[in-house]
Amino acid sequence: MLKLERINWLRVALAWGLFTAFMVVVVYAQALPGARPVPWRTAVLGPLLYGLIWLLFTPGIFWLATRFDLTAGRRGWVASALVHAGASVVLTVLFRALYLSVLVVSGAPNLMLTWTTILSGINIWLPAYWMLLCVAYALEFYARYERRTLDAAHLEMQLVQAQLQALKMQLQPHFLFNTLNSIATLIDDEPRTAQRMTAKLGEFLRLVLDNTDEHQVTLAQELHFAELYLEMEQIRFSDRLTITYQLAPDTLPALVPNLLLQPLIENAVKHGLTAEEGAAIHIQADRQQGQLVLQVRDNGRGTAQADSRGVGLRNSEERLRALYGSRCSLAIHTAPQQGYAVRIEFPFVPHA
């Protein structure tokens, strides 16, 4: 159903203004071959009346298009078509009457307001009504298309949000169970260490819960989560775990998926501890050609199997795909005795 209040009437008026200007040009162009000057009533007043009168009729025609809708597919379309046929004749006769009345009042020579003169040009202007009717339905079809496009975008966004939430809910228990298992192994032998680790876990979970509805956080916040996790691991493994950072300052305000680094770092710690000298974890962030590039490397034994992905890495990749589509990548580089290097790349979007 066409909503008259949604129509930009300024644009409608501008369209009729352009029509008037076009008619003025047409009149002068037709008069060029002749020798006599064109009267101002013919050249200016006539086209001005065309545009002005039909501009005044436009809201009424749009209302008729809404009230007697020919596109609704109902059984009453025949009656609606008859109404429009009658309205087109009535409005065209009224247009001719108003047009000729103004010309007579302005002193046009050899012109009288009679039924003969009124009806003489009705066949020329009758299509104007149907043209406006088609414009009304075209605007309605375009409005429907916009609404459907917007609805589809909303549905797609809701689907992505639901998918991201499901992936986050999958990730959090995975991390929590691993950490609780680590605490359980320390309770009997190192109760103080288990106590410190429990306190760190509480701090970490508090931050996670504060951001539970956020699918994206700044890289600075994400690194803070990572540091809390690594502090827990350093409590557990003491001097067997060292961490180094190489962070470009302009990358810290960038938006990243919430808890993106945690499973990468968790894997790096696990692989790094296989090295005799202990785990050495390196975290790096760079900005390259509009992309944020994150890398997590360890010094573990590595493997000849280049693409080995567990639950955490698969989860991370699915979240990236949901947010960035084909504009992201997650690659694993490894070789025997050379550790693992996970490289993630996605569009750089600064926090507003």
Steps between C-alpha positions, in 0.01 A plus 500: 500500500645836393572728798441861394682638804818322392508666157754777452268769364791736440635253245154471343485880466851504354399235244206710385726806491735315266201396290393866473848608393507219243166612355627859469800375303272285279274798421794721404658219297177452304480875431858534369416425133228770500556871459243627749589541872350259749237656734593483869175323581601218269868488590490551879150517646378185326783268618488658845130416528565143380748434778316692775156348446630142474719561806181590692329188366789264590411443872142417401611254233743335744216472753279336237784261417507399867125487553430305179813288470542328164801297621344332803380199300155506654175417323393864503766614256238545226308747716826680583588524131157652426551754779837600355353522150228736623745700714738542206223653287371725779845631596603553139180700432564698819859562389385633163238720667750653743762543229265676258347711777838647591579568133162674449549711813851597385352638179585235246357611162242294311449262793168419666425265787253251351447127525633466150833662585521311831443158342707569191835419669388232743649216295847660524503536879304189599822287510647739763270348764610144416863608494466635855321181601795295371742728689302442822521122460868519403570688825305238693693212339828675578391553863412130527839407355677723754298351787577143389869583458507654847315204651740259331798697636350490850441125476854443377640712782294309757623172354863611524446626857345166599786312335761712676325457834493122452870495417580710808295270720696207356834672562446609861428153648794360298736750663337474842523119518868508403579762765303323773680179413831681544390631841386152605846356432658765728264481797673208679864575419500881483190634677631862512570495130152359435358778719680773302390343175137487618515872583635577151229284346235695692644829371509366147141371512382832646640682197352244262155533659522880481545464124275199445272687257790649304601305191787741435739681733811707441830323457616669822213334691565167329866517599395572860293177497799317354734638767267380777493153347879496460544612862304193604721280284816665636382429854458138400825454303715762672831556315412256218286762321623829351291748302615767254293761318553696178200732465470794261344784707243588231354147518381524861169684424406246228188289553553124527264212582461457875730225638661447159857469632429277800473163316801591283710577807369191679620283209833686489561431870415133457733460201773719647527294818617207290832685452772397745588858588134587576234690305582830330187670368517799266194715428516749213256755354550706184297707259560421133308655210180552693516156665571413862756219517529300824760229556552260790821291485646236727830313513354150525596195304270574209383239254512411135119522490458861392130549572410343835200674654329417825172628639642838598652582161195377307281708728716809443492456124121459495457818702726690261304370201171604660626854559717567195407244235774449242698801623675301773743211524645268763821318406719259697872474428693216659787263437682241714702668779381845388187543707165635387415845366133596462438805281159671494411778260175700475386858423635772729199676658583757770276530803267798459 
